Amino acid sequence: MKSKDIGFKLIAIDSCGARRGEFQTAHGIVHTPAFMPVGTAGFVRSITPRDVAETNSEVVLANTYHLSIGERLATVKRLGGLHRFMGWNKTILTDSGGFQVFSLPGKEISDDGVSFSYEEGGERIFFSPERSMEIQRDLGADIVMAFDECVEHTASREYIRQSVERTTEWAKRCRKVELKEYQFMFGIVQGGIFPELRQKSAAGITSIPFDGYAIGGVSVGEGFELMKKVVEITAPLLPEHKPKYLMGVGLPEDLLAAVKGGMDMFDCVIPTRYARQGTLFTRMGKIRILDKTYRKDKFPLDTKCQCYTCKTYPRMVLRYLLFSRDPLAETLLTIHNLTFYQDLMKDIRNAIKQNRYDDFCEEWLEVYKKKSKKNQAIE
């Protein structure tokens, strides 16, 4: 299968290496750097697609493994694809399911693929690279990911070397599968925390004509410094004229560092999961809304935020709703956290355009970290 033209345009490159760009799918333009909310099983938890759109998100992520369980795939196909199923008319990216499959107990890996038991029902299933592509083709996402082996960062160098070779061979097989005319495919670079294996994987994956390239195998417990090191080593090895996607990242400080490293796309469950647990991101640091500090607080979560939550509810009411276990609380808090992330990405893009990304990061983090520590001390 030949590479298609995703139309990636570099609009600006900051002197530190951060990139601002855009590309277009059949469902709209995506401005980069871009953060993708995670809708694992075909929905972003606690909020409606309208809510997600109002946060200015342009692309969401769904997961091949979870959407292949039981009757889900048949239901999506019956409706004509994920866009109708999710009620989302913008861009959708599907993860190959590799991360989820390889985290399951009792899996059996061979060069042919992976045998595992579904979490629901325990049915024994075999995932091959071809099967992952077929499922993603049927789901109808705009961007699909090649099937890769995601290993723990503590795995031995020898095992990771073998997994790099396996991932490259699987990527070649994935690329041969015909997709729908409008679908793009990204390849994934692995290699753990070993520079030479990252280089080996990048050489193998970039030799295959994918429409974009991703760095996988981070956010698996390796920590911020090692994540940053992997990006610094790997990002320069990826083609400049294609989108660069760092999978599974992360916290605001992670995003800022990865953008400086030259990455364009990100996804993570952190903003939505943290919201449901009562941890909120603000320009003045993280806060835990359940703390008694906020029981009489009449201010919005973030005085500079224009989301529905901040324009409508003070902190004391949000605290009350979450204590009451009212589902409305999770909805409101998720709206805010996703808006915060999209506002951050917009500010990042503007800073790159102005060629002041380093200064922006320093100023932003100085306030954010200082206030986060202060909030924690008060709480």
KEKE-3310 file (N, C-alpha, C; in steps of 0.2 Angstrom, whole numbers, plus 5000, padded with zeros to 4 digits):
npx = (5004:5003:5010:5000:4995:4995:4995:5003:5009:5022:5021:5028:5044:5051:5066:5071:5067:5054:5039:5026:5012:5000:4988:4977:4962:4949:4939:4942:4953:4968:4977:4993:5005:4995:4983:4975:4960:4955:4945:4942:4934:4925:4919:4921:4924:4911:4907:4898:4899:4897:4901:4915:4919:4917:4927:4937:4944:4951:4953:4950:4954:4952:4951:4957:4958:4948:4937:4934:4929:4917:4901:4904:4912:4904:4892:4897:4901:4888:4882:4890:4902:4915:4913:4899:4895:4902:4896:4904:4910:4923:4941:4946:4957:4963:4971:4982:4979:4989:4996:4987:4984:4997:4998:4990:4988:4994:4997:5002:5016:5021:5030:5020:5009:4999:4992:4979:4968:4952:4947:4934:4924:4934:4937:4948:4958:4966:4977:4984:4995:4988:4975:4973:4974:4963:4952:4953:4951:4938:4932:4934:4941:4950:4964:4975:4984:4999:5002:5011:5024:5023:5034:5038:5048:5057:5061:5073:5088:5091:5078:5071:5078:5074:5060:5060:5064:5053:5043:5046:5045:5031:5026:5029:5020:5008:5007:5004:4991:4976:4967:4953:4949:4951:4958:4973:4989:5000:5016:5025:5038:5049:5059:5063:5072:5085:5096:5103:5094:5083:5087:5089:5076:5069:5076:5071:5057:5055:5059:5048:5034:5025:5011:5013:5023:5026:5031:5032:5030:5033:5029:5027:5031:5044:5047:5050:5062:5068:5059:5060:5073:5072:5063:5072:5082:5075:5065:5072:5076:5065:5055:5054:5044:5032:5019:5023:5021:5019:5015:5003:5006:5003:5006:5005:5018:5026:5021:5025:5039:5040:5036:5045:5055:5052:5040:5023:5010:4999:4992:4982:4975:4975:4970:4956:4954:4960:4951:4939:4942:4943:4955:4961:4967:4974:4979:4985:4991:4989:4974:4965:4949:4941:4946:4945:4948:4941:4928:4921:4924:4921:4926:4929:4936:4947:4952:4955:4949:4938:4928:4913:4911:4919:4913:4901:4900:4906:4920:4916:4903:4906:4914:4904:4896:4904:4907:4894:4893:4887:4884:4885:4895:4907:4906:4906:4919:4927:4925:4931:4945:4949:4947:4957:4968:4967:4968:4981:4988:4984:4991:5004:5006:5004:5016:5026:5024:5028:5041:5046:5046:5054:5055:5042:5039:5047:5042:5028:5029:5036:5026:5016:5021:5026:5014:5007:5014:5011:4997:4996:5002:4993:4982)
npy = (4994:5011:5026:5040:5057:5066:5079:5087:5102:5113:5126:5135:5135:5135:5143:5134:5122:5117:5114:5121:5116:5109:5097:5088:5078:5068:5073:5085:5099:5098:5106:5108:5109:5096:5090:5075:5070:5055:5042:5029:5017:5021:5032:5048:5048:5053:5065:5073:5072:5085:5093:5089:5095:5108:5111:5114:5103:5094:5082:5065:5050:5033:5015:5000:4987:4988:4991:4980:4970:4958:4963:4975:4979:4974:4982:4995:4994:4991:5004:5011:5015:5023:5037:5040:5032:5037:5050:5060:5072:5076:5073:5056:5045:5029:5018:5004:4994:4987:4992:4989:4975:4969:4972:4963:4949:4932:4932:4926:4928:4928:4927:4928:4934:4939:4930:4930:4932:4939:4952:4953:4939:4930:4924:4916:4924:4929:4940:4947:4957:4960:4957:4967:4978:4976:4977:4990:4996:4993:5000:5013:5024:5040:5040:5027:5015:5006:4989:4985:4980:4983:4985:4983:4996:4991:4979:4967:4972:4963:4957:4968:4971:4960:4963:4975:4971:4962:4971:4979:4970:4967:4979:4981:4971:4976:4988:4983:4980:4984:4999:5010:5022:5035:5034:5036:5029:5027:5023:5015:5018:5009:5002:5004:5011:5012:5020:5015:5005:5012:5020:5010:5005:5016:5018:5006:5008:5020:5017:5012:5017:5026:5037:5045:5046:5038:5039:5026:5016:5024:5033:5022:5020:5025:5037:5056:5061:5051:5049:5061:5060:5049:5055:5066:5058:5051:5059:5067:5058:5055:5058:5075:5080:5074:5071:5070:5059:5057:5044:5042:5052:5067:5074:5092:5097:5087:5088:5101:5099:5089:5095:5104:5095:5092:5086:5083:5078:5072:5061:5056:5049:5057:5070:5068:5057:5062:5072:5066:5061:5072:5080:5095:5105:5120:5137:5142:5131:5114:5108:5100:5097:5092:5095:5103:5116:5122:5123:5135:5143:5155:5157:5154:5138:5142:5158:5163:5155:5151:5141:5131:5127:5135:5147:5146:5139:5140:5135:5130:5124:5115:5106:5102:5095:5084:5078:5074:5064:5066:5063:5074:5082:5075:5077:5091:5094:5087:5093:5106:5102:5096:5108:5116:5109:5110:5124:5126:5120:5129:5141:5136:5134:5147:5153:5147:5152:5165:5163:5162:5151:5145:5155:5156:5143:5143:5154:5150:5137:5141:5149:5139:5127:5133:5138:5126:5119:5127:5126:5112:5113:5120:5112)
npz = (5000:4995:5002:5007:5004:5017:5018:5027:5033:5038:5047:5056:5063:5078:5085:5095:5090:5092:5083:5073:5064:5052:5047:5035:5036:5030:5038:5042:5047:5056:5068:5073:5087:5093:5105:5109:5115:5124:5119:5123:5122:5112:5116:5125:5142:5153:5146:5133:5115:5109:5120:5120:5107:5110:5118:5109:5104:5090:5086:5091:5101:5099:5104:5097:5102:5113:5106:5098:5106:5110:5104:5100:5088:5078:5080:5077:5064:5059:5060:5051:5054:5065:5066:5065:5076:5087:5087:5082:5071:5067:5066:5069:5077:5078:5090:5088:5097:5103:5115:5125:5123:5125:5139:5145:5156:5153:5139:5123:5113:5097:5081:5072:5078:5092:5105:5116:5130:5131:5142:5145:5147:5144:5132:5121:5110:5094:5089:5074:5065:5053:5056:5066:5057:5049:5058:5061:5049:5047:5057:5053:5056:5054:5055:5057:5067:5065:5070:5084:5096:5112:5125:5142:5151:5159:5153:5147:5137:5127:5125:5121:5109:5101:5100:5094:5081:5078:5078:5067:5057:5058:5055:5042:5037:5041:5033:5020:5020:5013:5015:5018:5006:5012:5023:5033:5038:5052:5057:5071:5081:5092:5105:5118:5132:5126:5117:5105:5101:5099:5088:5078:5077:5072:5060:5053:5053:5047:5035:5029:5019:5028:5033:5043:5058:5074:5091:5102:5117:5128:5143:5151:5164:5165:5168:5169:5164:5157:5147:5141:5136:5127:5117:5113:5107:5097:5090:5080:5071:5063:5049:5043:5036:5039:5051:5068:5082:5099:5109:5122:5131:5140:5156:5158:5159:5153:5140:5136:5136:5126:5115:5113:5110:5097:5093:5087:5090:5103:5115:5130:5145:5156:5158:5158:5167:5179:5181:5184:5196:5204:5203:5196:5183:5182:5177:5187:5194:5199:5207:5221:5221:5231:5243:5259:5259:5248:5252:5254:5243:5232:5219:5201:5194:5187:5184:5171:5162:5149:5149:5150:5163:5171:5169:5174:5187:5204:5214:5226:5224:5214:5222:5231:5222:5218:5230:5233:5224:5212:5195:5187:5192:5187:5174:5172:5178:5169:5157:5160:5162:5149:5142:5147:5143:5129:5128:5132:5122:5111:5116:5115:5102:5097:5104:5097:5084:5086:5089:5102:5111:5121:5131:5134:5139:5151:5158:5159:5166:5178:5185:5186:5192:5204:5210:5210:5220:5231:5232:5236:5248:5255:5255)
capx = (5000:5007:5009:4996:4998:4991:4995:5006:5012:5025:5019:5033:5048:5055:5073:5073:5066:5047:5036:5019:5010:4993:4987:4970:4959:4942:4935:4944:4960:4971:4982:4998:5005:4988:4982:4969:4956:4955:4938:4945:4929:4920:4916:4925:4920:4907:4904:4895:4903:4896:4906:4922:4920:4917:4934:4941:4947:4950:4954:4950:4957:4948:4956:4955:4956:4942:4931:4934:4926:4910:4897:4905:4914:4898:4888:4900:4900:4881:4881:4893:4909:4916:4911:4892:4895:4904:4893:4909:4911:4930:4945:4947:4963:4963:4977:4981:4977:4996:4998:4982:4985:5003:4998:4986:4991:4993:4997:5008:5018:5025:5031:5014:5005:4998:4986:4977:4961:4948:4945:4927:4922:4939:4938:4954:4958:4972:4978:4989:4995:4983:4969:4972:4972:4956:4947:4953:4948:4931:4930:4933:4945:4954:4971:4975:4991:5002:5002:5017:5024:5025:5037:5040:5054:5062:5063:5080:5090:5090:5071:5069:5080:5070:5054:5061:5064:5047:5038:5047:5041:5024:5024:5028:5014:5002:5007:5002:4984:4972:4963:4948:4953:4952:4962:4980:4992:5006:5021:5027:5045:5050:5066:5064:5076:5091:5097:5105:5088:5078:5090:5088:5069:5068:5078:5067:5050:5055:5060:5042:5031:5019:5009:5015:5027:5025:5036:5029:5034:5034:5023:5026:5034:5051:5048:5050:5069:5070:5054:5063:5079:5069:5061:5078:5085:5071:5062:5076:5076:5058:5054:5052:5038:5027:5017:5027:5016:5021:5009:5002:5009:5004:5005:5007:5026:5028:5019:5030:5046:5040:5035:5052:5059:5050:5034:5017:5003:4999:4986:4983:4969:4976:4965:4949:4954:4961:4945:4934:4945:4943:4961:4960:4973:4973:4985:4989:4993:4984:4971:4961:4943:4938:4949:4941:4950:4937:4921:4917:4927:4916:4929:4929:4942:4952:4948:4956:4946:4931:4924:4906:4911:4922:4908:4894:4900:4911:4923:4912:4898:4909:4916:4898:4893:4908:4905:4887:4893:4882:4887:4886:4902:4912:4905:4909:4926:4931:4925:4937:4952:4950:4948:4963:4973:4967:4970:4988:4990:4984:4996:5010:5006:5006:5022:5030:5023:5031:5048:5048:5044:5058:5053:5035:5039:5050:5037:5022:5031:5037:5020:5012:5024:5026:5007:5005:5017:5008:4991:4997:5004:4987:4977)
capy = (5000:5017:5032:5045:5064:5069:5087:5090:5108:5116:5134:5139:5131:5139:5142:5128:5115:5116:5115:5122:5114:5107:5092:5088:5072:5069:5076:5092:5101:5097:5111:5105:5103:5094:5085:5071:5067:5048:5039:5022:5012:5024:5038:5051:5047:5058:5071:5072:5074:5092:5095:5089:5099:5115:5112:5115:5097:5093:5075:5061:5044:5027:5010:4995:4982:4988:4991:4973:4966:4957:4965:4982:4980:4973:4988:5001:4993:4992:5011:5014:5018:5026:5044:5040:5028:5042:5056:5065:5073:5078:5067:5051:5041:5023:5015:4998:4989:4984:4993:4985:4968:4967:4973:4958:4943:4926:4933:4922:4932:4924:4932:4928:4939:4938:4926:4932:4931:4945:4954:4951:4933:4926:4921:4916:4928:4930:4947:4948:4964:4960:4958:4974:4983:4975:4980:4998:4998:4992:5005:5018:5030:5043:5038:5020:5014:5000:4985:4985:4977:4988:4982:4987:4999:4987:4973:4967:4974:4958:4956:4974:4971:4956:4966:4980:4967:4960:4977:4981:4965:4968:4986:4979:4967:4981:4992:4979:4979:4990:5003:5014:5027:5041:5032:5036:5024:5029:5018:5016:5017:5006:5002:5005:5017:5011:5024:5012:5002:5017:5022:5004:5004:5022:5016:5001:5010:5026:5014:5010:5023:5028:5044:5049:5042:5039:5036:5022:5013:5029:5033:5015:5020:5026:5044:5061:5062:5046:5050:5067:5057:5045:5060:5069:5054:5048:5063:5070:5052:5054:5063:5081:5082:5070:5072:5066:5058:5054:5041:5041:5058:5066:5079:5098:5098:5082:5090:5106:5096:5085:5099:5107:5090:5092:5081:5086:5075:5068:5058:5054:5049:5060:5076:5065:5053:5066:5076:5061:5060:5078:5084:5100:5108:5127:5141:5143:5125:5109:5109:5095:5101:5089:5098:5108:5123:5125:5122:5141:5146:5157:5158:5148:5134:5146:5164:5165:5150:5152:5135:5132:5125:5141:5153:5144:5136:5141:5129:5127:5120:5109:5102:5099:5090:5078:5075:5071:5059:5067:5062:5081:5084:5072:5080:5098:5094:5084:5099:5110:5099:5096:5115:5118:5106:5113:5131:5126:5119:5135:5145:5133:5136:5155:5155:5144:5156:5171:5161:5163:5145:5144:5160:5154:5137:5145:5158:5146:5132:5145:5150:5133:5123:5137:5138:5119:5117:5131:5123:5106:5114:5123:5107)
capz = (5000:4995:5006:5004:5006:5023:5018:5033:5032:5043:5047:5059:5067:5083:5085:5099:5087:5092:5077:5072:5058:5051:5041:5034:5035:5027:5043:5045:5048:5063:5070:5078:5091:5095:5110:5107:5121:5123:5120:5122:5120:5107:5120:5130:5148:5157:5143:5126:5109:5109:5125:5118:5102:5113:5121:5103:5102:5083:5085:5097:5100:5101:5104:5093:5106:5117:5101:5095:5111:5110:5099:5098:5081:5073:5081:5074:5057:5057:5059:5046:5056:5071:5067:5067:5082:5092:5086:5081:5064:5066:5065:5074:5077:5082:5092:5086:5102:5105:5122:5129:5122:5128:5146:5147:5158:5149:5132:5120:5108:5092:5075:5068:5082:5099:5107:5123:5132:5132:5149:5146:5145:5144:5126:5118:5103:5091:5085:5070:5062:5048:5060:5069:5052:5046:5063:5061:5043:5048:5062:5049:5058:5049:5055:5060:5069:5064:5076:5087:5102:5117:5131:5148:5151:5163:5150:5145:5131:5122:5123:5117:5102:5097:5099:5088:5074:5077:5077:5060:5052:5058:5052:5034:5035:5041:5027:5014:5020:5010:5019:5015:5002:5015:5029:5034:5043:5055:5060:5078:5083:5098:5107:5125:5134:5123:5111:5099:5098:5096:5081:5074:5076:5068:5053:5050:5053:5042:5028:5026:5018:5032:5032:5049:5062:5081:5096:5107:5123:5134:5148:5154:5171:5164:5172:5164:5161:5152:5142:5137:5133:5121:5112:5110:5103:5092:5085:5074:5066:5060:5043:5044:5032:5041:5058:5073:5087:5105:5111:5129:5135:5147:5160:5155:5159:5148:5133:5135:5134:5120:5109:5112:5106:5090:5092:5085:5092:5109:5118:5136:5149:5162:5160:5159:5173:5184:5182:5188:5203:5207:5202:5191:5180:5181:5175:5194:5197:5200:5214:5222:5223:5237:5249:5263:5257:5243:5254:5254:5238:5227:5213:5197:5195:5183:5182:5164:5158:5147:5148:5153:5170:5174:5168:5178:5194:5208:5216:5232:5221:5211:5227:5234:5218:5218:5236:5232:5219:5206:5188:5184:5194:5183:5167:5173:5179:5163:5152:5162:5161:5142:5139:5149:5138:5122:5128:5133:5115:5107:5118:5113:5094:5097:5106:5092:5079:5088:5090:5109:5114:5127:5136:5135:5144:5157:5161:5161:5171:5184:5189:5187:5197:5211:5213:5212:5227:5236:5233:5239:5255:5258:5255)
cpx = (5004:5005:5004:4998:4993:4991:4998:5010:5015:5024:5025:5037:5052:5062:5076:5071:5058:5044:5028:5017:5002:4993:4979:4968:4952:4937:4937:4951:4962:4977:4987:5003:4997:4988:4975:4966:4955:4948:4939:4939:4923:4917:4921:4921:4917:4905:4902:4900:4903:4901:4913:4923:4921:4924:4939:4946:4946:4951:4953:4952:4952:4953:4953:4954:4949:4936:4930:4930:4919:4906:4899:4907:4908:4893:4891:4899:4893:4879:4885:4900:4909:4913:4903:4891:4896:4900:4898:4911:4918:4934:4946:4953:4962:4970:4976:4979:4984:4997:4993:4983:4992:5003:4993:4990:4990:4994:5003:5010:5023:5026:5025:5009:5005:4992:4985:4970:4958:4947:4938:4925:4927:4940:4945:4954:4965:4972:4984:4990:4990:4976:4968:4970:4965:4951:4947:4950:4940:4928:4929:4936:4949:4961:4971:4983:4993:5002:5009:5018:5027:5027:5038:5047:5060:5064:5071:5082:5089:5083:5069:5071:5076:5063:5054:5061:5057:5042:5039:5044:5034:5022:5024:5022:5008:5002:5004:4994:4981:4967:4957:4952:4955:4957:4970:4983:4999:5010:5023:5034:5046:5057:5068:5068:5084:5092:5099:5099:5083:5080:5088:5080:5067:5070:5074:5060:5050:5056:5054:5038:5024:5017:5011:5019:5026:5030:5032:5033:5036:5028:5021:5030:5041:5052:5050:5057:5070:5065:5057:5069:5077:5067:5067:5082:5082:5068:5066:5077:5070:5058:5051:5046:5032:5025:5021:5022:5019:5015:5009:5005:5004:5002:5007:5014:5029:5027:5024:5036:5046:5039:5042:5057:5057:5044:5028:5010:5004:4992:4987:4976:4970:4971:4958:4949:4955:4954:4940:4936:4945:4950:4960:4966:4970:4980:4989:4990:4987:4981:4967:4955:4940:4941:4945:4942:4945:4930:4917:4920:4922:4920:4929:4936:4948:4949:4950:4953:4939:4927:4918:4906:4913:4917:4902:4895:4906:4914:4919:4907:4901:4911:4910:4896:4897:4907:4899:4887:4888:4886:4889:4893:4907:4912:4908:4916:4930:4931:4930:4944:4954:4951:4954:4969:4973:4969:4978:4991:4990:4989:5003:5011:5007:5013:5027:5030:5027:5039:5050:5046:5048:5056:5046:5035:5042:5045:5031:5024:5033:5031:5016:5015:5024:5019:5005:5007:5013:5001:4991:4999:4998:4982:4980)
cpy = (5006:5022:5037:5052:5066:5077:5090:5096:5111:5124:5138:5134:5136:5138:5136:5122:5114:5118:5116:5120:5112:5101:5092:5080:5073:5072:5082:5093:5100:5101:5107:5110:5102:5089:5082:5068:5059:5046:5032:5017:5015:5030:5041:5051:5053:5064:5069:5074:5082:5095:5095:5094:5107:5116:5114:5109:5096:5086:5071:5054:5038:5021:5003:4989:4982:4988:4985:4968:4965:4959:4972:4983:4979:4979:4994:5000:4994:4999:5014:5017:5022:5033:5044:5037:5033:5048:5062:5066:5076:5072:5062:5047:5035:5020:5008:4992:4986:4985:4989:4978:4965:4968:4967:4952:4937:4927:4928:4926:4927:4929:4932:4933:4937:4935:4928:4931:4938:4946:4952:4944:4928:4922:4921:4919:4928:4936:4946:4955:4965:4961:4964:4979:4982:4978:4987:5000:4998:4998:5012:5025:5033:5041:5032:5019:5007:4996:4984:4981:4982:4984:4986:4990:4995:4980:4973:4970:4969:4957:4962:4974:4966:4959:4971:4976:4965:4966:4979:4977:4966:4974:4985:4976:4972:4985:4989:4979:4985:4993:5006:5020:5033:5040:5033:5031:5027:5023:5020:5014:5015:5006:5004:5012:5016:5015:5020:5008:5006:5019:5016:5004:5010:5021:5011:5004:5015:5023:5012:5016:5024:5035:5048:5044:5043:5036:5032:5019:5018:5029:5026:5014:5022:5033:5049:5062:5057:5047:5056:5064:5053:5050:5063:5065:5052:5053:5066:5064:5051:5060:5069:5083:5078:5071:5067:5065:5054:5051:5041:5047:5064:5072:5086:5099:5093:5085:5096:5104:5092:5089:5102:5102:5089:5088:5086:5084:5071:5066:5056:5054:5054:5066:5073:5061:5057:5070:5072:5060:5066:5082:5088:5103:5116:5131:5143:5137:5120:5110:5102:5097:5098:5092:5103:5115:5126:5125:5129:5146:5148:5158:5152:5144:5138:5152:5166:5160:5152:5146:5136:5131:5132:5147:5152:5142:5138:5135:5126:5122:5114:5104:5098:5094:5084:5075:5071:5065:5059:5067:5069:5083:5081:5076:5087:5098:5092:5090:5104:5108:5099:5103:5117:5115:5109:5121:5131:5125:5125:5140:5143:5135:5143:5156:5152:5149:5163:5170:5163:5157:5144:5148:5158:5148:5139:5149:5154:5141:5136:5146:5144:5129:5127:5136:5131:5117:5121:5128:5116:5107:5116:5117:5102)
cpz = (5000:5000:5003:5006:5011:5023:5024:5031:5038:5043:5050:5063:5072:5083:5090:5096:5088:5085:5077:5065:5057:5046:5041:5033:5031:5032:5046:5045:5055:5064:5075:5081:5093:5101:5109:5114:5119:5124:5118:5119:5115:5111:5124:5136:5151:5153:5136:5121:5108:5114:5123:5112:5105:5117:5116:5102:5094:5081:5091:5095:5102:5100:5101:5097:5110:5112:5097:5100:5110:5104:5097:5091:5076:5074:5077:5066:5054:5056:5054:5048:5063:5072:5069:5074:5088:5092:5085:5074:5062:5066:5070:5072:5081:5084:5090:5091:5105:5112:5126:5129:5126:5136:5149:5150:5153:5142:5130:5114:5103:5086:5071:5071:5089:5101:5115:5124:5134:5139:5150:5143:5145:5138:5123:5111:5101:5087:5081:5067:5057:5051:5063:5063:5049:5051:5062:5054:5043:5053:5058:5052:5053:5049:5059:5062:5068:5071:5078:5093:5107:5123:5137:5148:5154:5159:5148:5138:5125:5120:5119:5110:5098:5096:5094:5081:5073:5075:5070:5055:5052:5055:5044:5032:5036:5035:5021:5014:5017:5015:5015:5012:5007:5021:5028:5039:5045:5058:5067:5079:5091:5100:5114:5127:5131:5117:5105:5096:5096:5089:5076:5072:5071:5061:5050:5049:5047:5035:5025:5025:5021:5031:5038:5053:5070:5085:5101:5112:5128:5138:5151:5161:5170:5167:5166:5161:5156:5146:5137:5133:5126:5116:5109:5105:5096:5087:5079:5069:5062:5054:5045:5041:5034:5049:5062:5080:5093:5108:5119:5134:5135:5151:5156:5154:5154:5141:5131:5132:5128:5114:5108:5108:5099:5088:5091:5088:5099:5111:5125:5140:5155:5163:5161:5166:5179:5186:5186:5195:5207:5207:5196:5189:5179:5179:5182:5197:5197:5207:5214:5225:5229:5244:5253:5262:5252:5245:5253:5248:5233:5220:5208:5197:5192:5181:5175:5159:5156:5146:5151:5160:5173:5174:5172:5185:5198:5211:5222:5229:5218:5216:5230:5229:5218:5224:5236:5227:5213:5200:5185:5186:5189:5176:5167:5173:5173:5157:5154:5160:5153:5139:5141:5145:5132:5122:5129:5126:5111:5109:5116:5106:5093:5098:5100:5086:5080:5090:5097:5113:5121:5132:5138:5140:5150:5161:5164:5167:5178:5188:5190:5192:5204:5214:5214:5219:5232:5237:5237:5247:5259:5260:5260)
residu = (MET:LYS:SER:LYS:ASP:ILE:GLY:PHE:LYS:LEU:ILE:ALA:ILE:ASP:SER:CYS:GLY:ALA:ARG:ARG:GLY:GLU:PHE:GLN:THR:ALA:HIS:GLY:ILE:VAL:HIS:THR:PRO:ALA:PHE:MET:PRO:VAL:GLY:THR:ALA:GLY:PHE:VAL:ARG:SER:ILE:THR:PRO:ARG:ASP:VAL:ALA:GLU:THR:ASN:SER:GLU:VAL:VAL:LEU:ALA:ASN:THR:TYR:HIS:LEU:SER:ILE:GLY:GLU:ARG:LEU:ALA:THR:VAL:LYS:ARG:LEU:GLY:GLY:LEU:HIS:ARG:PHE:MET:GLY:TRP:ASN:LYS:THR:ILE:LEU:THR:ASP:SER:GLY:GLY:PHE:GLN:VAL:PHE:SER:LEU:PRO:GLY:LYS:GLU:ILE:SER:ASP:ASP:GLY:VAL:SER:PHE:SER:TYR:GLU:GLU:GLY:GLY:GLU:ARG:ILE:PHE:PHE:SER:PRO:GLU:ARG:SER:MET:GLU:ILE:GLN:ARG:ASP:LEU:GLY:ALA:ASP:ILE:VAL:MET:ALA:PHE:ASP:GLU:CYS:VAL:GLU:HIS:THR:ALA:SER:ARG:GLU:TYR:ILE:ARG:GLN:SER:VAL:GLU:ARG:THR:THR:GLU:TRP:ALA:LYS:ARG:CYS:ARG:LYS:VAL:GLU:LEU:LYS:GLU:TYR:GLN:PHE:MET:PHE:GLY:ILE:VAL:GLN:GLY:GLY:ILE:PHE:PRO:GLU:LEU:ARG:GLN:LYS:SER:ALA:ALA:GLY:ILE:THR:SER:ILE:PRO:PHE:ASP:GLY:TYR:ALA:ILE:GLY:GLY:VAL:SER:VAL:GLY:GLU:GLY:PHE:GLU:LEU:MET:LYS:LYS:VAL:VAL:GLU:ILE:THR:ALA:PRO:LEU:LEU:PRO:GLU:HIS:LYS:PRO:LYS:TYR:LEU:MET:GLY:VAL:GLY:LEU:PRO:GLU:ASP:LEU:LEU:ALA:ALA:VAL:LYS:GLY:GLY:MET:ASP:MET:PHE:ASP:CYS:VAL:ILE:PRO:THR:ARG:TYR:ALA:ARG:GLN:GLY:THR:LEU:PHE:THR:ARG:MET:GLY:LYS:ILE:ARG:ILE:LEU:ASP:LYS:THR:TYR:ARG:LYS:ASP:LYS:PHE:PRO:LEU:ASP:THR:LYS:CYS:GLN:CYS:TYR:THR:CYS:LYS:THR:TYR:PRO:ARG:MET:VAL:LEU:ARG:TYR:LEU:LEU:PHE:SER:ARG:ASP:PRO:LEU:ALA:GLU:THR:LEU:LEU:THR:ILE:HIS:ASN:LEU:THR:PHE:TYR:GLN:ASP:LEU:MET:LYS:ASP:ILE:ARG:ASN:ALA:ILE:LYS:GLN:ASN:ARG:TYR:ASP:ASP:PHE:CYS:GLU:GLU:TRP:LEU:GLU:VAL:TYR:LYS:LYS:LYS:SER:LYS:LYS:ASN:GLN:ALA:ILE:GLU)
# end
